[in-house]
Amino acid sequence: MKIRPLHDRVVVRRSEEETKTAGGIVLPGSAAEKPNRGEVVAVGPGRTLNNGDVQAPSVKVGDKVLFGQYAGSNTVKVDGDELLIMQESEIYGVLED
């Protein structure tokens, strides 16, 4: 099954949770914070402006992105994957190598 977001929505697969701190302390599942980065899985066609034009999204499928802790409050399960649906404006930036 595939998901096709509408308008300026972006579907993101959250990265794996960190189980160790930078100092090497192993965190139990309840103490680990949900990661604020992920990979873009699907992108909508863009935001419709007041004059009727469509502004193309700035991200594309495959981009690694950073987002806020409370971004993507809409979570769905597709083929066993838990995916976040958020507006493009909730993405802080794209991670580049």
N, C-alpha and C positions, 0 to 999 in steps of 0.2 A: 504494500500500500504506500502511496506517495501523498505528500501534503503540498498544496500550492497556496502560499499566503496571498492575501489580497492587499492592495494599496501599498502602504509603506511598512508593512509587517515583515519581520525577519524571523526565520526559524533557526534556533541555535541548539547544538548538542553540547551540553556542559562538559568540561574536562573532568578527568578523574579527581576525586578528593585527595588532598595531601594527607598522608598518614604519618608523616614525620615533620618536625619543625626544622628550621635551619640549624639549630644546635644539636639535632639528632634525637630529640625526645619523640618517642612513639606515641601518637594520639589515639585514644579509643574512638570508636565511631561516633559516640555522642558528643565528643569535644571537638571533633573536626568541623571546620567551617566549610560551607559549600563554596566551591571555587567560583571566582568572578570572571572566568574566561571560558571560551568555548570555540567551537568551529561552526561556521555558517553552513546550514544544510540546504536552505531554500530562501529565496528572496522574492518579494512581490514586485509588481511592475513599477512602483514608485508612488510618490505623493502627488495628489491632484492639487494644483495651485488655484487661487481665486479666479484667475483668467481662463481656467480650463486646461492649461498645459499640464503635462505630467513631468515631474522632476524625477529623473532616473535615480535609483539608489546609489549610494557611495560604496557599498560593500557588495561582494559577489560570493557565490558558493565556493567554499574551501578556505575563505579568509579566517584567520584566527583573530578573535576579537576580545576586548575587555568591556565589561558592563558592570553596572552598579549591583550592590547586594540585593536590592529589592526589584531589580529589573526583571521583566518576563514573568510576572506573577501568574500568567496563564501557562500551565504545564499540561502537556498531552503525552500519551503513550502511543507510539506508532511502531508496530512490529517489535515490541519489547523494549524499544529505546524511549527514554524519557526526554522529551524535547521542550524547549522554552519558546514561546511565541511572544515577541516584543516588537515595539515600534523601533524603527531605525534610530530615532533620536535618543533612545535609551542606551545605545552603544557609545562608549567613550572613545574608542579608537581601535585601529587594526594593528596587530602585532606583526612586525616584519623581521626577517632574518638579517 
